[in-house]
Amino acid sequence: MTAAMPTSADIVLANRLADAAGAAIRPLFRTGFSEEQKSDRSFVTEADQAAEAAMRAILESERADDGIIGEEYGTRNEGAARQWVLDPIDGTTSFIAGRPIFGTLIALLKDGWPVLGIIDQPINAERWVGAVGKGTTFNASPIRSRPCRELSDAVLGTTSPHHFSEHQADHFMSLAKSVAEKKIIYGGDCYNYGLVASGHVDIVCEAGLKLHDFAALVPVVEGAGGTMCDWNGEPLHAGSDGTALAIGDAARLEDVLEAMG
């Protein structure tokens, strides 16, 4: 399936959304912000809410016909062919802990397929931008993921083993046994996927993701030369099952799937 390319105006707008979110987040980082636990036991802070509100205000003003799928404030124009998917702070636990490895995720879907994605780390001023038909950039400079000749050489990342079911954990551990034991990293959320695109991490393996967790990641990783898919090797889209693999060297895809069993 070939997704339609985003326009230059879409890319400019997505960057403005990231700027607005960062402006809302930075004053609250490592301060006495309010937080609460949601019904799914995840946490939300006033920074999450302020950042999403800032992005939605721009979209509602300038792209009234487009849909919005936001983690904190839900869906607008659900049937629209173009949907903006917003995760104001991916890695809220890291934000709460004062660790600057969370990120704002912004994606544009066309007919359910991710065509534009931004990972923005507003404290470190790090931004990855990926778009179908264009190469991924990091702070406006082109980047590429790196080759990985053998799984035994790979750096493998995941946010937390607690996010896996027992069955999923078995598959992850099978993969973990195929890489170097000292090259497995935990924590990082969306930041790990930016590191795949930049050529520092080789594989990220996750499960239990929602659309706002992964939609922006796909154009970023794939625009840098990597590949993203679910645990069956299928491309990620709005109806995917929440499992995700990011592989910097697409030639290792079959090796990864085989290692997972």
Backbone as JSON, one array per atom type, in Angstrom:
{
  "sequence": "MTAAMPTSADIVLANRLADAAGAAIRPLFRTGFSEEQKSDRSFVTEADQAAEAAMRAILESERADDGIIGEEYGTRNEGAARQWVLDPIDGTTSFIAGRPIFGTLIALLKDGWPVLGIIDQPINAERWVGAVGKGTTFNASPIRSRPCRELSDAVLGTTSPHHFSEHQADHFMSLAKSVAEKKIIYGGDCYNYGLVASGHVDIVCEAGLKLHDFAALVPVVEGAGGTMCDWNGEPLHAGSDGTALAIGDAARLEDVLEAMG",
  "N": [[0.86, -1.19, 0.0], [0.63, 2.17, -0.92], [0.96, 5.14, 0.64], [-0.56, 8.37, 0.45], [1.38, 11.29, -0.05], [2.27, 13.71, 2.45], [1.64, 17.26, 2.39], [3.81, 20.13, 1.9], [2.79, 22.17, 3.46], [1.47, 20.72, 5.43], [3.64, 19.66, 6.83], [4.89, 21.96, 7.79], [2.85, 22.88, 9.46], [2.7, 20.75, 11.32], [5.16, 21.05, 12.61], [4.71, 23.52, 13.82], [2.73, 22.76, 15.63], [4.23, 21.13, 17.31], [5.98, 23.06, 18.34], [4.15, 24.61, 19.8], [3.24, 22.78, 21.7], [5.63, 22.25, 23.09], [6.13, 24.76, 24.19], [4.14, 24.87, 26.08], [4.85, 22.79, 27.77], [7.53, 23.11, 28.75], [7.69, 25.17, 30.85], [6.65, 23.78, 33.0], [8.2, 21.61, 33.6], [9.95, 19.72, 35.95], [8.78, 21.08, 38.08], [6.22, 22.12, 40.47], [3.9, 20.74, 39.33], [0.48, 19.66, 38.77], [-0.92, 16.35, 39.02], [-2.7, 13.36, 38.09], [-4.27, 10.12, 38.38], [-5.47, 8.14, 35.76], [-8.37, 6.26, 34.55], [-7.32, 3.99, 33.38], [-5.13, 3.54, 34.88], [-2.85, 4.83, 34.12], [-0.9, 7.89, 34.21], [-1.68, 11.39, 34.19], [-0.68, 14.71, 33.64], [-0.82, 18.28, 34.33], [0.71, 19.35, 32.37], [0.54, 17.54, 30.2], [-2.15, 17.98, 29.53], [-2.23, 20.75, 28.98], [-0.49, 20.92, 26.81], [-1.72, 19.32, 24.82], [-4.12, 20.76, 24.54], [-3.16, 23.17, 23.49], [-2.21, 22.35, 20.98], [-4.56, 21.35, 19.8], [-6.1, 23.65, 19.64], [-4.89, 25.1, 17.57], [-5.27, 23.35, 15.38], [-8.08, 23.16, 15.3], [-8.7, 25.73, 14.59], [-7.38, 26.12, 12.13], [-7.54, 23.83, 10.55], [-10.25, 22.83, 10.2], [-11.74, 20.83, 9.0], [-10.32, 18.52, 9.25], [-9.74, 15.5, 11.12], [-9.21, 14.85, 14.64], [-7.37, 12.91, 16.86], [-6.81, 12.58, 20.06], [-4.82, 11.88, 22.96], [-5.63, 12.87, 25.47], [-7.98, 14.43, 25.16], [-9.69, 13.18, 23.42], [-11.61, 12.33, 20.4], [-12.26, 14.07, 17.39], [-14.29, 14.81, 14.56], [-14.53, 12.11, 13.54], [-14.84, 10.49, 11.23], [-13.23, 11.61, 9.27], [-11.02, 11.69, 6.45], [-8.46, 12.55, 6.78], [-6.55, 12.53, 9.64], [-5.33, 13.93, 12.57], [-3.11, 12.79, 14.94], [-2.48, 12.93, 18.31], [-0.19, 12.84, 20.92], [0.47, 14.3, 23.71], [2.43, 14.13, 25.79], [4.41, 11.57, 25.56], [5.47, 9.14, 27.59], [4.91, 9.95, 30.21], [5.57, 9.2, 32.81], [8.35, 9.47, 32.84], [8.47, 12.24, 32.5], [7.28, 13.08, 34.92], [9.21, 12.15, 36.67], [11.27, 13.83, 36.12], [12.96, 13.24, 34.02], [14.42, 13.88, 30.97], [13.53, 12.37, 28.62], [11.12, 11.92, 27.55], [8.52, 12.55, 25.1], [6.77, 14.64, 22.72], [4.33, 13.49, 20.55], [3.28, 13.68, 17.25], [1.18, 12.95, 14.65], [0.09, 12.54, 11.26], [-2.54, 10.96, 9.77], [-3.61, 9.45, 6.77], [-6.43, 8.15, 5.47], [-6.22, 6.23, 7.46], [-3.55, 5.51, 7.51], [-0.25, 6.17, 8.61], [1.37, 9.07, 7.55], [2.93, 11.2, 8.16], [5.09, 12.17, 10.73], [6.14, 13.35, 13.95], [8.57, 13.35, 16.46], [9.15, 15.0, 19.32], [11.38, 16.32, 21.61], [11.12, 18.46, 24.03], [12.69, 19.6, 26.07], [15.4, 19.02, 25.7], [15.56, 20.1, 23.21], [15.28, 18.53, 20.84], [14.33, 17.19, 17.81], [12.7, 14.95, 15.73], [11.63, 14.49, 12.44], [9.54, 12.91, 10.22], [8.35, 12.0, 6.99], [6.25, 10.57, 4.51], [7.74, 9.9, 1.43], [9.8, 11.63, 1.82], [13.02, 12.06, 3.32], [13.89, 11.3, 6.75], [14.5, 13.81, 9.22], [16.67, 15.11, 11.75], [16.56, 17.64, 13.96], [16.42, 19.25, 11.68], [18.43, 18.27, 10.02], [19.4, 15.73, 7.69], [19.09, 12.24, 8.48], [20.13, 8.8, 9.0], [19.23, 5.45, 9.74], [21.21, 2.72, 11.12], [23.26, 0.1, 9.63], [22.96, -3.38, 10.55], [24.61, -6.17, 11.0], [24.36, -8.64, 12.3], [22.07, -10.14, 14.62], [23.21, -10.56, 17.07], [24.83, -8.41, 17.41], [23.19, -6.34, 17.98], [21.63, -3.46, 19.5], [19.04, -3.51, 21.7], [15.91, -2.21, 22.61], [13.27, -1.55, 24.99], [10.36, -0.19, 26.56], [9.32, -1.06, 29.1], [9.35, -4.21, 30.76], [7.08, -4.76, 32.14], [4.95, -4.02, 30.63], [4.27, -6.08, 29.0], [2.19, -8.93, 28.39], [2.17, -12.21, 29.92], [2.52, -14.1, 27.89], [3.41, -12.48, 25.78], [5.76, -11.55, 26.94], [7.32, -13.83, 26.88], [7.9, -14.05, 24.15], [9.34, -11.66, 23.8], [11.57, -12.19, 25.46], [12.7, -14.28, 24.09], [13.63, -12.96, 21.84], [15.39, -11.22, 23.14], [17.38, -12.97, 23.98], [18.76, -13.34, 21.69], [20.26, -11.16, 21.16], [23.07, -9.07, 22.18], [23.73, -9.45, 25.6], [24.48, -7.32, 27.22], [23.58, -5.17, 25.82], [20.93, -4.42, 26.05], [18.39, -2.17, 26.61], [16.27, -0.47, 28.91], [13.35, 1.51, 29.38], [12.49, 4.75, 28.06], [10.47, 5.07, 26.13], [9.0, 6.88, 23.45], [11.4, 8.01, 22.75], [13.33, 6.1, 22.26], [12.74, 5.28, 19.68], [13.36, 7.45, 18.13], [16.09, 7.27, 18.48], [16.6, 4.92, 17.1], [16.1, 5.81, 14.48], [18.16, 7.66, 14.28], [20.38, 6.05, 14.3], [21.51, 4.86, 16.58], [20.31, 2.94, 18.19], [19.22, -0.37, 17.52], [16.95, -2.09, 17.49], [13.59, -1.87, 18.56], [11.17, -3.19, 20.68], [7.84, -3.55, 21.42], [4.65, -3.76, 23.15], [1.08, -3.52, 23.67], [0.51, -0.95, 22.85], [-1.23, 2.08, 21.99], [-2.96, 3.84, 19.33], [-2.11, 6.53, 19.4], [0.34, 6.2, 20.54], [2.02, 5.02, 18.66], [1.65, 5.97, 16.01], [3.02, 8.3, 15.08], [5.61, 7.42, 15.06], [6.14, 5.72, 12.95], [6.53, 7.03, 10.31], [8.88, 8.39, 10.99], [10.86, 6.44, 11.66], [10.82, 4.85, 9.31], [11.36, 6.69, 7.32], [14.0, 7.12, 7.78], [15.23, 4.93, 6.84], [14.74, 2.59, 8.18], [12.43, 0.03, 9.36], [9.01, -0.48, 10.37], [6.65, -2.49, 12.06], [3.98, -4.79, 13.04], [3.97, -7.56, 15.42], [3.61, -9.67, 13.74], [4.78, -8.97, 11.46], [3.37, -7.24, 9.86], [2.47, -4.11, 8.3], [2.07, -1.05, 10.2], [-0.95, 0.55, 11.14], [-4.07, 2.36, 11.55], [-5.73, 0.37, 12.55], [-4.12, -1.5, 13.8], [-2.78, -4.01, 16.13], [-1.46, -3.14, 18.42], [0.99, -4.23, 19.06], [4.45, -3.71, 18.37], [7.31, -3.37, 16.33], [10.37, -1.84, 15.78], [12.9, -1.55, 13.51], [16.11, -0.84, 12.71], [17.74, -1.66, 10.58], [16.33, -2.84, 7.86], [16.81, -5.26, 6.67], [17.1, -7.1, 8.68], [14.62, -7.86, 9.52], [13.26, -10.4, 9.11], [14.94, -12.03, 10.59], [14.52, -11.03, 13.18], [11.76, -11.58, 13.56], [11.85, -14.37, 13.41], [13.47, -14.93, 15.62], [11.8, -14.18, 17.67], [9.96, -16.21, 17.72]],
  "CA": [[0.0, 0.0, 0.0], [1.39, 3.4, -0.98], [0.19, 6.22, 1.25], [-0.4, 9.68, -0.17], [2.4, 12.09, 0.63], [1.8, 14.94, 3.07], [2.08, 18.46, 1.72], [4.75, 20.97, 2.65], [2.01, 22.89, 4.47], [1.24, 19.79, 6.54], [4.88, 19.54, 7.6], [5.05, 23.23, 8.51], [1.85, 22.89, 10.53], [3.1, 19.79, 12.35], [6.23, 21.67, 13.39], [4.09, 24.54, 14.67], [2.08, 22.06, 16.73], [5.3, 20.73, 18.25], [6.43, 24.28, 19.02], [3.12, 25.0, 20.76], [3.26, 21.81, 22.8], [6.85, 22.48, 23.86], [5.98, 26.0, 24.96], [3.27, 24.55, 27.22], [5.48, 21.78, 28.63], [8.8, 23.51, 29.37], [7.6, 25.87, 32.14], [6.16, 22.89, 34.06], [9.14, 20.52, 33.81], [10.62, 19.74, 37.26], [8.13, 22.06, 38.96], [5.14, 21.53, 41.26], [2.71, 20.55, 38.5], [-0.52, 18.72, 39.28], [-1.03, 15.08, 38.31], [-3.75, 12.46, 38.56], [-4.27, 8.8, 37.75], [-6.65, 7.92, 34.93], [-9.06, 4.99, 34.79], [-6.46, 2.87, 32.93], [-4.04, 3.53, 35.84], [-1.76, 5.69, 33.67], [-0.94, 9.2, 34.84], [-1.78, 12.57, 33.36], [-0.3, 15.93, 34.36], [-1.32, 19.49, 33.7], [1.51, 19.58, 31.17], [-0.11, 16.77, 29.13], [-3.4, 18.63, 29.16], [-1.95, 22.05, 28.37], [0.15, 20.72, 25.5], [-2.72, 18.89, 23.84], [-5.05, 21.87, 24.3], [-2.5, 24.13, 22.61], [-2.18, 21.8, 19.62], [-5.93, 21.25, 19.29], [-6.59, 25.0, 19.32], [-4.38, 25.43, 16.24], [-5.94, 22.51, 14.39], [-9.5, 23.52, 15.21], [-8.77, 27.01, 13.92], [-6.82, 26.15, 10.78], [-7.87, 22.6, 9.8], [-11.53, 22.47, 10.8], [-12.29, 19.62, 8.37], [-9.51, 17.36, 9.61], [-10.04, 14.87, 12.39], [-8.2, 14.86, 15.7], [-7.4, 11.82, 17.83], [-5.89, 12.99, 21.1], [-4.82, 11.0, 24.13], [-6.29, 13.45, 26.64], [-9.28, 15.07, 24.9], [-10.55, 12.37, 22.57], [-11.67, 12.35, 18.94], [-13.12, 15.03, 16.7], [-14.44, 14.48, 13.14], [-14.03, 10.73, 13.52], [-14.84, 9.89, 9.9], [-12.42, 12.35, 8.31], [-9.95, 10.92, 5.8], [-7.21, 13.05, 7.36], [-6.65, 12.54, 11.09], [-4.13, 14.28, 13.34], [-3.03, 11.96, 16.15], [-1.67, 13.72, 19.24], [0.17, 12.36, 22.26], [1.22, 15.49, 24.16], [3.64, 13.65, 26.46], [4.61, 10.12, 25.54], [6.47, 8.96, 28.64], [4.54, 10.84, 31.31], [6.31, 8.82, 34.01], [9.65, 10.12, 32.75], [8.25, 13.66, 32.77], [7.05, 13.23, 36.36], [10.47, 11.86, 37.34], [12.28, 14.81, 35.74], [13.89, 12.65, 33.05], [14.08, 14.48, 29.68], [13.51, 11.4, 27.52], [9.75, 11.81, 27.06], [8.4, 13.3, 23.85], [5.47, 14.94, 22.12], [4.14, 12.76, 19.3], [2.3, 14.27, 16.34], [1.1, 12.18, 13.41], [-1.01, 12.74, 10.32], [-2.98, 9.76, 9.07], [-4.49, 9.57, 5.61], [-7.17, 6.88, 5.34], [-5.77, 5.29, 8.49], [-2.12, 5.18, 7.38], [0.62, 7.28, 9.02], [2.14, 9.65, 6.45], [3.77, 12.26, 8.71], [5.28, 11.98, 12.16], [7.15, 14.12, 14.67], [8.95, 13.07, 17.85], [9.77, 16.22, 19.8], [11.81, 16.34, 23.01], [11.19, 19.92, 24.16], [13.68, 20.05, 27.05], [16.71, 18.93, 25.03], [15.45, 20.71, 21.88], [15.57, 17.48, 19.86], [13.11, 16.94, 17.03], [12.74, 14.08, 14.56], [10.49, 14.69, 11.55], [9.51, 11.96, 9.11], [7.19, 12.13, 6.11], [6.28, 9.7, 3.34], [8.3, 10.55, 0.25], [10.92, 12.48, 2.2], [13.88, 11.45, 4.34], [13.74, 11.8, 8.12], [15.48, 14.77, 9.69], [16.85, 15.37, 13.19], [16.89, 19.08, 14.03], [16.48, 19.75, 10.29], [19.51, 17.63, 9.25], [19.05, 14.37, 7.31], [19.69, 11.16, 9.26], [19.88, 7.43, 8.54], [19.46, 4.37, 10.68], [22.49, 2.1, 10.8], [23.21, -1.33, 9.31], [23.2, -4.33, 11.65], [24.93, -7.4, 10.28], [23.91, -9.81, 13.06], [21.3, -9.79, 15.81], [24.09, -10.6, 18.24], [25.47, -7.1, 17.53], [22.15, -5.32, 18.05], [21.12, -2.81, 20.71], [17.59, -3.74, 21.78], [15.26, -1.4, 23.63], [11.84, -1.6, 25.26], [10.08, 0.74, 27.65], [9.26, -1.78, 30.37], [8.82, -5.57, 30.64], [5.76, -4.82, 32.79], [3.92, -3.75, 29.65], [3.99, -7.3, 28.26], [1.51, -10.05, 29.03], [3.11, -13.33, 30.11], [2.79, -14.68, 26.57], [4.24, -11.52, 25.05], [7.08, -11.51, 27.57], [8.07, -14.98, 26.39], [8.41, -13.7, 22.82], [10.38, -10.65, 23.96], [12.76, -12.81, 26.02], [13.32, -15.05, 23.0], [14.4, -11.99, 21.06], [16.48, -10.71, 23.98], [18.45, -13.96, 24.03], [19.48, -13.32, 20.41], [21.11, -9.96, 21.08], [24.1, -9.02, 23.22], [23.09, -9.27, 26.9], [24.82, -6.0, 27.76], [23.08, -4.14, 24.93], [19.48, -4.28, 26.19], [18.08, -0.97, 27.37], [14.88, -0.34, 29.37], [12.95, 2.91, 29.52], [12.74, 5.56, 26.87], [9.24, 5.37, 25.38], [9.2, 7.26, 22.05], [12.78, 8.45, 22.53], [14.07, 4.98, 21.68], [12.48, 5.19, 18.23], [14.21, 8.47, 17.55], [17.46, 6.75, 18.48], [16.68, 3.98, 15.97], [16.22, 6.61, 13.26], [19.47, 8.33, 14.27], [21.45, 5.08, 14.15], [22.14, 4.53, 17.86], [19.63, 1.74, 18.66], [18.92, -1.2, 16.35], [15.62, -2.71, 17.54], [12.7, -1.61, 19.69], [10.09, -4.19, 20.72], [6.83, -3.09, 22.38], [3.28, -4.28, 23.03], [0.12, -2.75, 24.45], [0.49, 0.44, 22.42], [-2.41, 2.64, 21.36], [-2.63, 4.54, 18.09], [-1.34, 7.75, 19.67], [1.69, 5.81, 20.95], [2.9, 4.54, 17.58], [1.41, 6.51, 14.67], [4.07, 9.25, 14.67], [6.91, 6.76, 15.0], [6.31, 4.98, 11.7], [7.24, 7.82, 9.28], [10.21, 8.77, 11.46], [11.76, 5.29, 11.51], [10.9, 4.38, 7.93], [12.01, 7.72, 6.52], [15.45, 7.04, 8.03], [15.73, 3.69, 6.25], [14.33, 1.43, 8.96], [11.08, -0.49, 9.1], [8.16, -0.72, 11.53], [5.59, -3.46, 11.79], [3.52, -5.48, 14.25], [4.77, -8.77, 15.69], [3.41, -10.6, 12.63], [5.46, -8.44, 10.29], [2.44, -6.45, 9.06], [2.64, -2.67, 8.49], [1.25, -0.45, 11.24], [-2.0, 1.46, 10.68], [-5.01, 2.7, 12.61], [-6.36, -0.82, 13.09], [-3.13, -2.47, 14.28], [-3.12, -4.64, 17.41], [-0.73, -2.57, 19.55], [2.37, -4.71, 19.1], [5.26, -2.91, 17.45], [8.75, -3.57, 16.18], [11.12, -0.87, 14.99], [14.17, -2.2, 13.16], [16.89, 0.12, 11.95], [18.18, -2.31, 9.35], [15.17, -3.62, 7.42], [17.26, -6.6, 6.28], [17.05, -7.96, 9.86], [13.23, -8.11, 9.91], [12.95, -11.84, 9.21], [15.73, -12.57, 11.72], [13.84, -10.64, 14.41], [10.52, -12.36, 13.69], [12.22, -15.77, 13.72], [13.99, -14.99, 16.98], [10.69, -14.05, 18.61], [9.27, -17.49, 17.77]],
  "C": [[0.89, 1.23, 0.0], [0.54, 4.54, -0.46], [0.46, 7.52, 0.49], [0.59, 10.5, 0.64], [1.75, 13.3, 1.3], [2.32, 16.14, 2.28], [3.12, 19.2, 2.55], [4.04, 21.74, 3.74], [1.7, 22.01, 5.67], [2.47, 19.72, 7.44], [5.13, 20.81, 8.41], [4.08, 23.29, 9.69], [2.24, 21.95, 11.66], [4.22, 20.35, 13.22], [5.69, 22.78, 14.29], [3.37, 23.9, 15.86], [3.1, 21.64, 17.77], [5.83, 21.93, 19.02], [5.44, 24.68, 20.11], [3.1, 24.07, 21.96], [4.47, 22.04, 23.69], [6.75, 23.72, 24.73], [5.09, 25.79, 26.18], [3.95, 23.65, 28.24], [6.66, 22.35, 29.42], [8.65, 24.23, 30.71], [7.19, 24.96, 33.31], [7.15, 21.78, 34.4], [9.92, 20.73, 35.11], [10.09, 20.86, 38.15], [7.01, 21.35, 39.73], [3.85, 21.39, 40.49], [1.73, 19.57, 39.16], [-0.53, 17.46, 38.42], [-2.17, 14.27, 38.89], [-3.66, 11.14, 37.8], [-5.57, 8.6, 37.01], [-7.24, 6.53, 35.2], [-8.23, 3.79, 34.36], [-5.19, 2.77, 33.76], [-2.79, 4.27, 35.33], [-1.94, 7.07, 34.29], [-1.07, 10.3, 33.79], [-1.41, 13.78, 34.22], [-0.91, 17.14, 33.67], [-0.52, 19.83, 32.45], [0.94, 18.81, 29.98], [-1.32, 17.53, 28.6], [-3.17, 19.96, 28.46], [-1.36, 21.9, 26.97], [-0.86, 20.27, 24.46], [-3.71, 20.0, 23.53], [-4.45, 22.89, 23.35], [-2.48, 23.64, 21.17], [-3.58, 21.76, 19.01], [-6.47, 22.62, 18.9], [-6.13, 25.42, 17.93], [-5.12, 24.64, 15.18], [-7.4, 22.9, 14.21], [-9.69, 24.84, 14.49], [-8.4, 26.92, 12.44], [-7.15, 24.93, 9.93], [-9.2, 22.04, 10.33], [-12.1, 21.18, 10.22], [-11.52, 18.36, 8.73], [-9.99, 16.77, 10.93], [-8.91, 15.03, 13.37], [-8.43, 13.65, 16.59], [-6.35, 12.17, 18.88], [-5.97, 12.09, 22.31], [-5.67, 11.57, 25.26], [-7.71, 13.94, 26.36], [-10.09, 14.41, 23.79], [-10.53, 12.72, 21.09], [-12.65, 13.41, 18.46], [-13.14, 14.67, 15.22], [-13.94, 13.06, 12.86], [-13.93, 10.14, 12.11], [-13.97, 10.58, 8.88], [-11.31, 11.48, 7.73], [-8.58, 11.3, 6.34], [-7.42, 13.18, 8.87], [-5.3, 12.93, 11.7], [-4.18, 13.51, 14.66], [-2.02, 12.59, 17.09], [-1.44, 12.97, 20.55], [1.05, 13.46, 22.86], [2.48, 15.16, 24.93], [3.62, 12.13, 26.44], [5.77, 9.84, 26.5], [6.19, 9.88, 29.81], [5.29, 10.49, 32.59], [7.7, 9.44, 34.01], [9.53, 11.61, 33.02], [8.09, 13.9, 34.26], [8.36, 13.07, 37.13], [11.57, 12.86, 36.98], [13.31, 14.29, 34.76], [13.54, 13.16, 31.65], [14.21, 13.51, 28.5], [12.07, 11.08, 27.12], [9.68, 12.57, 25.74], [6.96, 13.61, 23.51], [5.41, 14.23, 20.78], [3.0, 13.38, 18.51], [2.33, 13.46, 15.05], [-0.05, 12.69, 12.56], [-1.29, 11.41, 9.65], [-3.8, 10.16, 7.86], [-5.11, 8.2, 5.36], [-6.61, 5.81, 6.26], [-4.3, 4.95, 8.46], [-1.26, 6.37, 7.78], [1.46, 7.78, 7.85], [3.1, 10.74, 6.93], [3.89, 12.04, 10.2], [6.36, 12.88, 12.72], [7.32, 13.52, 16.06], [9.69, 14.31, 18.33], [10.1, 16.1, 21.28], [12.08, 17.81, 23.35], [12.22, 20.43, 25.16], [15.07, 20.07, 26.42], [16.73, 19.59, 23.66], [15.89, 19.73, 20.8], [14.27, 17.16, 19.12], [13.42, 16.06, 15.81], [11.47, 14.32, 13.75], [10.6, 13.7, 10.4], [8.25, 12.13, 8.31], [7.35, 11.21, 4.92], [6.78, 10.48, 2.13], [9.47, 11.46, 0.54], [11.76, 11.75, 3.24], [13.63, 12.07, 5.7], [14.86, 12.78, 8.45], [15.52, 14.78, 11.22], [17.36, 16.79, 13.32], [17.26, 19.62, 12.66], [17.63, 19.17, 9.46], [19.13, 16.19, 8.92], [19.78, 13.33, 8.16], [19.35, 9.82, 8.62], [20.06, 6.49, 9.71], [20.7, 3.6, 10.24], [22.31, 0.63, 10.4], [23.51, -2.18, 10.53], [23.39, -5.7, 11.02], [24.36, -8.63, 10.96], [23.08, -9.35, 14.25], [22.18, -9.75, 17.05], [24.84, -9.28, 18.44], [24.48, -6.01, 17.91], [21.97, -4.74, 19.45], [19.6, -2.91, 20.67], [16.99, -2.9, 22.89], [13.79, -1.75, 23.79], [11.58, -0.69, 26.46], [10.09, 0.04, 28.99], [8.74, -3.18, 30.13], [7.45, -5.7, 31.28], [4.63, -4.55, 31.81], [3.54, -4.97, 28.83], [3.09, -8.22, 29.08], [2.53, -11.18, 29.19], [3.5, -13.94, 28.77], [3.7, -13.76, 25.75], [5.65, -11.45, 25.61], [7.94, -12.68, 27.11], [8.69, -14.67, 25.02], [9.53, -12.66, 22.92], [11.67, -11.28, 24.48], [13.47, -13.69, 24.99], [14.17, -14.14, 22.13], [15.6, -11.5, 21.86], [17.66, -11.68, 24.03], [19.28, -13.98, 22.75], [20.38, -12.12, 20.25], [22.14, -10.01, 22.21], [23.45, -8.66, 24.56], [23.32, -7.87, 27.46], [24.33, -4.85, 26.9], [21.56, -4.07, 24.93], [19.21, -3.09, 27.09], [16.59, -0.94, 27.71], [14.57, 1.13, 29.65], [13.19, 3.64, 28.22], [11.52, 5.92, 26.07], [9.58, 5.77, 23.95], [10.64, 7.63, 21.74], [13.61, 7.35, 21.89], [13.92, 4.92, 20.16], [13.24, 6.29, 17.49], [15.65, 8.01, 17.46], [17.66, 5.67, 17.42], [16.9, 4.77, 14.68], [17.59, 7.27, 13.15], [20.65, 7.36, 14.22], [22.18, 4.73, 15.43], [21.56, 3.26, 18.48], [19.19, 0.96, 17.43], [17.49, -1.72, 16.32], [14.87, -2.17, 18.74], [11.53, -2.57, 19.57], [9.11, -3.77, 21.8], [5.52, -3.82, 22.14], [2.37, -3.39, 23.88], [0.05, -1.29, 24.06], [-0.88, 0.81, 21.86], [-1.98, 3.47, 20.15], [-1.79, 5.78, 18.36], [0.09, 7.44, 20.11], [2.6, 5.51, 19.77], [2.74, 5.25, 16.24], [2.54, 7.43, 14.2], [5.42, 8.57, 14.44], [7.19, 6.17, 13.63], [7.01, 5.83, 10.63], [8.65, 8.21, 9.69], [11.21, 7.64, 11.22], [11.93, 4.91, 10.04], [11.55, 5.41, 7.02], [13.52, 7.76, 6.7], [16.06, 5.75, 7.47], [15.39, 2.44, 7.02], [12.96, 0.93, 8.56], [10.35, -0.63, 10.42], [7.02, -1.63, 11.13], [5.06, -3.98, 13.12], [4.31, -6.77, 14.41], [4.53, -9.87, 14.67], [4.09, -10.12, 11.36], [4.59, -7.57, 9.41], [2.65, -4.95, 9.32], [1.67, -2.11, 9.53], [0.29, 0.58, 10.65], [-2.99, 1.64, 11.81], [-5.66, 1.48, 13.25], [-5.4, -1.85, 13.64], [-3.39, -2.87, 15.73], [-2.35, -4.11, 18.61], [0.63, -3.17, 19.8], [3.18, -3.91, 18.08], [6.72, -3.34, 17.51], [9.29, -2.42, 15.34], [12.5, -1.46, 14.76], [14.95, -1.25, 12.25], [17.37, -0.41, 10.62], [17.07, -3.25, 8.9], [15.55, -5.04, 7.01], [17.19, -7.58, 7.45], [15.61, -8.32, 10.27], [12.93, -9.6, 10.09], [13.72, -12.48, 10.37], [15.03, -12.25, 13.04], [12.58, -11.46, 14.61], [10.82, -13.81, 14.02], [12.7, -15.9, 15.15], [12.87, -14.9, 18.02], [9.84, -15.3, 18.7], [7.81, -17.42, 17.34]]
}
